[in-house]
Amino acid sequence: FPSHDSGSVLVTNPSGLGYGTGSGGTVTQTTNKSTAVTLNKPTGQITMNNAALGAGARVGFLLNNTLVTTKDVVLVNIANVGASTYQAYTIFVTEIGAGSCAINITNVTGGSLSEAVVINFAIIKGATS
């Protein structure tokens, strides 16, 4: 059992560790899949525009978020995994800066896809020395 001053976290709630009610938000991308979105919450969902993304194509867009710093980690995953999206995309974050990060999504199938992909994100605050 770790001591309270060791920096360890002990989770005893079977629901797990996460953000509290009200800390999340949602935003919908307008125009196309490369359109920037703004959501100033530590966690949330981004519904992408349903514009076509060709076979093997990759697109990136900015998530503007005043809570993001260069010391943070931003995690992303695809929320609406179903028969049509299962293993159809890869997603990753690049270029984390002060107030924004770039999210890139790639269509890894052999055909064009026109889905409003839903992305979950969470900011994990980094150390500040």
MARLO-502135 format. One record per atom (N, C-alpha, C): residue number from 1; residue in three letters; atom name; x, y, z. Coordinates in steps of 0.1 Angstrom, whole numbers. Example, Ala and Ser with C-alpha at 12.3 -4.5 7.8 and 13.67 -1.06 7.14 Angstrom:
2
 resi resn name    c1    c2    c3
    1  ALA    N   132   -57    78
    1  ALA   CA   123   -45    78
    1  ALA    C   132   -33    78
    2  SER    N   128   -22    71
    2  SER   CA   137   -11    71
    2  SER    C   129     0    79
//
This chain:
129
 resi resn name    c1    c2    c3
    1  PHE    N     8   -12     0
    1  PHE   CA     0     0     0
    1  PHE    C     9    12     0
    2  PRO    N     8    21   -10
    2  PRO   CA    17    33   -11
    2  PRO    C    13    43     0
    3  SER    N    23    50     4
    3  SER   CA    20    61    14
    3  SER    C    14    73     7
    4  HIS    N     7    81    15
    4  HIS   CA     0    93     9
    4  HIS    C    10   103     3
    5  ASP    N    22   103     6
    5  ASP   CA    32   113     1
    5  ASP    C    41   108    -9
    6  SER    N    38    96   -15
    6  SER   CA    47    90   -25
    6  SER    C    45    94   -39
    7  GLY    N    34   101   -41
    7  GLY   CA    30   105   -55
    7  GLY    C    22    95   -62
    8  SER    N    19    83   -55
    8  SER   CA    11    73   -61
    8  SER    C    -4    76   -60
    9  VAL    N   -12    70   -68
    9  VAL   CA   -26    71   -68
    9  VAL    C   -32    57   -65
   10  LEU    N   -41    56   -56
   10  LEU   CA   -47    44   -53
   10  LEU    C   -62    46   -57
   11  VAL    N   -67    38   -66
   11  VAL   CA   -81    38   -70
   11  VAL    C   -88    27   -64
   12  THR    N   -98    30   -56
   12  THR   CA  -106    19   -50
   12  THR    C  -120    19   -55
   13  ASN    N  -124    28   -62
   13  ASN   CA  -138    29   -68
   13  ASN    C  -138    20   -81
   14  PRO    N  -147    10   -81
   14  PRO   CA  -147     1   -93
   14  PRO    C  -151     9  -106
   15  SER    N  -156    21  -105
   15  SER   CA  -158    29  -117
   15  SER    C  -146    34  -124
   16  GLY    N  -135    34  -117
   16  GLY   CA  -122    38  -122
   16  GLY    C  -118    52  -120
   17  LEU    N  -108    57  -127
   17  LEU   CA  -103    70  -125
   17  LEU    C  -107    78  -137
   18  GLY    N  -111    91  -135
   18  GLY   CA  -115    99  -146
   18  GLY    C  -118   113  -142
   19  TYR    N  -124   120  -151
   19  TYR   CA  -128   134  -149
   19  TYR    C  -142   135  -143
   20  GLY    N  -145   145  -136
   20  GLY   CA  -157   147  -129
   20  GLY    C  -168   153  -139
   21  THR    N  -180   152  -134
   21  THR   CA  -192   157  -142
   21  THR    C  -190   171  -145
   22  GLY    N  -192   175  -158
   22  GLY   CA  -191   189  -162
   22  GLY    C  -178   192  -168
   23  SER    N  -168   183  -167
   23  SER   CA  -155   186  -173
   23  SER    C  -153   183  -188
   24  GLY    N  -163   177  -193
   24  GLY   CA  -163   174  -208
   24  GLY    C  -171   183  -216
   25  GLY    N  -170   182  -229
   25  GLY   CA  -178   189  -238
   25  GLY    C  -178   183  -252
   26  THR    N  -186   189  -261
   26  THR   CA  -187   184  -274
   26  THR    C  -186   195  -284
   27  VAL    N  -181   192  -296
   27  VAL   CA  -180   202  -307
   27  VAL    C  -182   194  -320
   28  THR    N  -188   201  -330
   28  THR   CA  -190   195  -343
   28  THR    C  -182   203  -353
   29  GLN    N  -175   196  -361
   29  GLN   CA  -167   202  -372
   29  GLN    C  -175   207  -383
   30  THR    N  -174   219  -388
   30  THR   CA  -181   224  -399
   30  THR    C  -173   224  -412
   31  THR    N  -179   225  -423
   31  THR   CA  -173   227  -436
   31  THR    C  -166   215  -442
   32  ASN    N  -155   210  -436
   32  ASN   CA  -148   198  -441
   32  ASN    C  -140   192  -430
   33  LYS    N  -133   181  -433
   33  LYS   CA  -125   173  -423
   33  LYS    C  -112   181  -418
   34  SER    N  -108   191  -425
   34  SER   CA   -96   198  -421
   34  SER    C  -100   211  -413
   35  THR    N  -112   214  -411
   35  THR   CA  -117   226  -404
   35  THR    C  -113   225  -389
   36  ALA    N  -107   235  -384
   36  ALA   CA  -103   236  -369
   36  ALA    C  -116   236  -361
   37  VAL    N  -114   231  -349
   37  VAL   CA  -125   232  -339
   37  VAL    C  -120   238  -326
   38  THR    N  -129   243  -318
   38  THR   CA  -125   249  -305
   38  THR    C  -133   243  -294
   39  LEU    N  -127   237  -284
   39  LEU   CA  -133   232  -272
   39  LEU    C  -124   233  -260
   40  ASN    N  -127   242  -251
   40  ASN   CA  -119   246  -240
   40  ASN    C  -123   238  -227
   41  LYS    N  -122   224  -229
   41  LYS   CA  -125   215  -218
   41  LYS    C  -113   205  -217
   42  PRO    N  -111   199  -206
   42  PRO   CA  -100   189  -205
   42  PRO    C  -103   176  -212
   43  THR    N  -116   173  -215
   43  THR   CA  -119   161  -222
   43  THR    C  -132   164  -230
   44  GLY    N  -134   156  -240
   44  GLY   CA  -146   158  -249
   44  GLY    C  -147   149  -261
   45  GLN    N  -157   153  -269
   45  GLN   CA  -159   145  -282
   45  GLN    C  -160   155  -293
   46  ILE    N  -153   152  -304
   46  ILE   CA  -153   160  -316
   46  ILE    C  -160   151  -327
   47  THR    N  -171   156  -332
   47  THR   CA  -178   150  -343
   47  THR    C  -173   156  -356
   48  MET    N  -166   148  -364
   48  MET   CA  -160   153  -376
   48  MET    C  -170   155  -387
   49  ASN    N  -167   164  -396
   49  ASN   CA  -176   166  -408
   49  ASN    C  -176   153  -416
   50  ASN    N  -187   150  -423
   50  ASN   CA  -189   138  -430
   50  ASN    C  -184   139  -445
   51  ALA    N  -175   148  -448
   51  ALA   CA  -169   149  -461
   51  ALA    C  -161   136  -464
   52  ALA    N  -160   134  -477
   52  ALA   CA  -153   122  -481
   52  ALA    C  -138   122  -478
   53  LEU    N  -132   111  -474
   53  LEU   CA  -118   109  -472
   53  LEU    C  -114    97  -480
   54  GLY    N  -106   100  -490
   54  GLY   CA  -102    89  -500
   54  GLY    C   -94    78  -494
   55  ALA    N   -94    67  -501
   55  ALA   CA   -86    55  -497
   55  ALA    C   -72    59  -495
   56  GLY    N   -67    56  -483
   56  GLY   CA   -53    59  -479
   56  GLY    C   -50    73  -476
   57  ALA    N   -60    82  -477
   57  ALA   CA   -57    96  -475
   57  ALA    C   -57   100  -460
   58  ARG    N   -49   110  -457
   58  ARG   CA   -48   115  -443
   58  ARG    C   -52   130  -443
   59  VAL    N   -58   134  -432
   59  VAL   CA   -62   148  -430
   59  VAL    C   -59   152  -416
   60  GLY    N   -55   164  -414
   60  GLY   CA   -52   169  -401
   60  GLY    C   -61   182  -398
   61  PHE    N   -64   184  -386
   61  PHE   CA   -71   196  -382
   61  PHE    C   -66   200  -368
   62  LEU    N   -68   213  -365
   62  LEU   CA   -64   218  -352
   62  LEU    C   -75   217  -342
   63  LEU    N   -72   212  -330
   63  LEU   CA   -81   213  -318
   63  LEU    C   -75   225  -310
   64  ASN    N   -83   236  -310
   64  ASN   CA   -79   248  -302
   64  ASN    C   -85   246  -289
   65  ASN    N   -76   247  -279
   65  ASN   CA   -80   244  -265
   65  ASN    C   -71   252  -256
   66  THR    N   -76   262  -248
   66  THR   CA   -68   270  -240
   66  THR    C   -61   262  -228
   67  LEU    N   -66   250  -226
   67  LEU   CA   -60   242  -215
   67  LEU    C   -47   234  -219
   68  VAL    N   -45   233  -232
   68  VAL   CA   -33   225  -237
   68  VAL    C   -21   234  -236
   69  THR    N   -10   227  -230
   69  THR   CA     3   233  -230
   69  THR    C    13   224  -237
   70  THR    N    25   229  -239
   70  THR   CA    35   220  -245
   70  THR    C    40   209  -236
   71  LYS    N    37   209  -224
   71  LYS   CA    41   198  -214
   71  LYS    C    30   187  -213
   72  ASP    N    19   189  -220
   72  ASP   CA     8   179  -218
   72  ASP    C     9   168  -228
   73  VAL    N     1   158  -225
   73  VAL   CA    -2   146  -234
   73  VAL    C   -17   147  -238
   74  VAL    N   -20   146  -251
   74  VAL   CA   -34   146  -255
   74  VAL    C   -36   132  -261
   75  LEU    N   -46   125  -255
   75  LEU   CA   -49   112  -260
   75  LEU    C   -62   113  -268
   76  VAL    N   -62   105  -279
   76  VAL   CA   -74   105  -288
   76  VAL    C   -77    90  -292
   77  ASN    N   -90    88  -294
   77  ASN   CA   -95    75  -299
   77  ASN    C  -108    78  -307
   78  ILE    N  -111    68  -315
   78  ILE   CA  -124    69  -323
   78  ILE    C  -135    62  -315
   79  ALA    N  -146    70  -313
   79  ALA   CA  -157    66  -304
   79  ALA    C  -167    57  -311
   80  ASN    N  -170    60  -323
   80  ASN   CA  -181    53  -330
   80  ASN    C  -176    41  -338
   81  VAL    N  -170    32  -331
   81  VAL   CA  -165    20  -338
   81  VAL    C  -177    10  -340
   82  GLY    N  -180     8  -352
   82  GLY   CA  -191    -1  -356
   82  GLY    C  -186    -9  -368
   83  ALA    N  -196   -15  -375
   83  ALA   CA  -193   -23  -386
   83  ALA    C  -185   -16  -397
   84  SER    N  -189    -3  -399
   84  SER   CA  -182     5  -410
   84  SER    C  -169    12  -405
   85  THR    N  -167    14  -393
   85  THR   CA  -155    21  -388
   85  THR    C  -145    12  -382
   86  TYR    N  -148     0  -379
   86  TYR   CA  -139    -9  -372
   86  TYR    C  -126   -11  -381
   87  GLN    N  -115    -7  -376
   87  GLN   CA  -102    -8  -383
   87  GLN    C  -102     0  -396
   88  ALA    N  -110    10  -398
   88  ALA   CA  -110    18  -410
   88  ALA    C  -101    30  -409
   89  TYR    N   -98    34  -397
   89  TYR   CA   -90    46  -395
   89  TYR    C   -78    44  -385
   90  THR    N   -68    52  -387
   90  THR   CA   -58    54  -376
   90  THR    C   -59    69  -372
   91  ILE    N   -56    72  -360
   91  ILE   CA   -57    85  -355
   91  ILE    C   -45    88  -345
   92  PHE    N   -39   100  -346
   92  PHE   CA   -29   104  -337
   92  PHE    C   -28   119  -335
   93  VAL    N   -21   123  -325
   93  VAL   CA   -19   138  -322
   93  VAL    C    -5   142  -325
   94  THR    N    -3   153  -331
   94  THR   CA    10   159  -334
   94  THR    C    10   174  -330
   95  GLU    N    22   179  -330
   95  GLU   CA    23   194  -328
   95  GLU    C    16   200  -316
   96  ILE    N    18   194  -305
   96  ILE   CA    11   200  -293
   96  ILE    C    18   213  -289
   97  GLY    N    10   223  -288
   97  GLY   CA    15   237  -286
   97  GLY    C     8   243  -275
   98  ALA    N    10   256  -272
   98  ALA   CA     3   264  -262
   98  ALA    C   -10   267  -268
   99  GLY    N   -21   261  -263
   99  GLY   CA   -34   264  -268
   99  GLY    C   -40   256  -279
  100  SER    N   -32   246  -284
  100  SER   CA   -38   238  -295
  100  SER    C   -29   226  -298
  101  CYS    N   -35   216  -305
  101  CYS   CA   -28   205  -310
  101  CYS    C   -34   201  -323
  102  ALA    N   -26   193  -331
  102  ALA   CA   -31   189  -344
  102  ALA    C   -35   174  -342
  103  ILE    N   -47   171  -348
  103  ILE   CA   -52   157  -348
  103  ILE    C   -52   152  -362
  104  ASN    N   -46   141  -365
  104  ASN   CA   -45   135  -378
  104  ASN    C   -53   122  -379
  105  ILE    N   -61   120  -389
  105  ILE   CA   -68   108  -391
  105  ILE    C   -65   103  -405
  106  THR    N   -63    90  -406
  106  THR   CA   -60    84  -419
  106  THR    C   -71    73  -422
  107  ASN    N   -76    73  -434
  107  ASN   CA   -84    62  -439
  107  ASN    C   -75    51  -444
  108  VAL    N   -76    40  -437
  108  VAL   CA   -67    29  -441
  108  VAL    C   -74    18  -449
  109  THR    N   -85    21  -454
  109  THR   CA   -93    11  -462
  109  THR    C   -89    14  -477
  110  GLY    N   -94     5  -486
  110  GLY   CA   -92     6  -500
  110  GLY    C  -103    14  -507
  111  GLY    N  -112    21  -500
  111  GLY   CA  -122    29  -506
  111  GLY    C  -124    42  -499
  112  SER    N  -131    51  -505
  112  SER   CA  -134    64  -499
  112  SER    C  -145    62  -488
  113  LEU    N  -143    70  -477
  113  LEU   CA  -153    69  -466
  113  LEU    C  -159    83  -464
  114  SER    N  -171    84  -461
  114  SER   CA  -178    97  -458
  114  SER    C  -186    96  -445
  115  GLU    N  -179    94  -435
  115  GLU   CA  -185    93  -422
  115  GLU    C  -182   105  -413
  116  ALA    N  -191   108  -404
  116  ALA   CA  -189   118  -393
  116  ALA    C  -183   111  -382
  117  VAL    N  -170   109  -383
  117  VAL   CA  -162   101  -372
  117  VAL    C  -163   109  -359
  118  VAL    N  -165   102  -348
  118  VAL   CA  -166   108  -335
  118  VAL    C  -153   105  -328
  119  ILE    N  -146   115  -323
  119  ILE   CA  -133   114  -317
  119  ILE    C  -134   117  -302
  120  ASN    N  -129   109  -293
  120  ASN   CA  -128   112  -279
  120  ASN    C  -114   118  -277
  121  PHE    N  -113   128  -268
  121  PHE   CA  -100   133  -264
  121  PHE    C   -99   135  -249
  122  ALA    N   -87   134  -244
  122  ALA   CA   -85   138  -230
  122  ALA    C   -71   144  -229
  123  ILE    N   -70   154  -221
  123  ILE   CA   -57   161  -218
  123  ILE    C   -52   156  -205
  124  ILE    N   -40   151  -205
  124  ILE   CA   -33   147  -193
  124  ILE    C   -22   158  -191
  125  LYS    N   -23   165  -179
  125  LYS   CA   -14   175  -176
  125  LYS    C     0   170  -173
  126  GLY    N    10   177  -179
  126  GLY   CA    23   173  -177
  126  GLY    C    30   180  -166
  127  ALA    N    42   175  -163
  127  ALA   CA    50   181  -152
  127  ALA    C    55   194  -156
  128  THR    N    57   203  -146
  128  THR   CA    62   216  -148
  128  THR    C    75   219  -140
  129  SER    N    84   209  -139
  129  SER   CA    96   209  -132
  129  SER    C    94   210  -117
//
